[in-house]
Amino acid sequence: MTGKTVTRADLSESVYNALGLSRNESAQLVESVLEHISVALTDGEKVKISSFGTFSVREKKGRVGRNPKTGEEAAIDPRRVLVFRPSHVLKDLINENASNRA
């Protein structure tokens, strides 16, 4: 594994190289797409990107948990969590690359 993390700057640079927009326009385009995704998820909508995957928000109920170090019980508040489910195309691509590295 390379340990590389893809950042907003990396995405902007890729858009810049692929489309020939200015660096500023590329950064604005990436920010706009991420903003649309964020707003949709905040509003409780699913975000489905063909051949990539689906992002959704799931409601988790409150429950009683335990501190693993002390064993003491603690209340865990209800919360919303982000869930990503990759498409079969992405899964196949990842598994294909993993088998090529072996």
C-alpha positions, 0 to 999 in steps of 0.5 A: 500500500502506498499510504497516499491520501487523495486531497481536494487539491489532488482532485482539483489538479486532476480536473485541471489536467483532464479538462484544461480549466484554470486551476481556480476554476478546477478548485471551484468545480471540485468545491461545488461538487463536494458542497452539493454532496454534503447538502444532499446528505445533510438533508437525508438524501442518498447520493448515488454515483454510477460505477462508484457507489452510494453514500447515505445517512443512517440513524442509530438509536441511543444505547448503553455502552461500556468503556472497554478500559474500566468496564463502566457503563456509559450512555451513547446518544442517538446519532446519524452516521455516514454509510458508503456502499461501493458499487460492484464495478468499484469492488471488482476494480479494487479486487482486480488491482489487489490480485495484480499486486500479489 
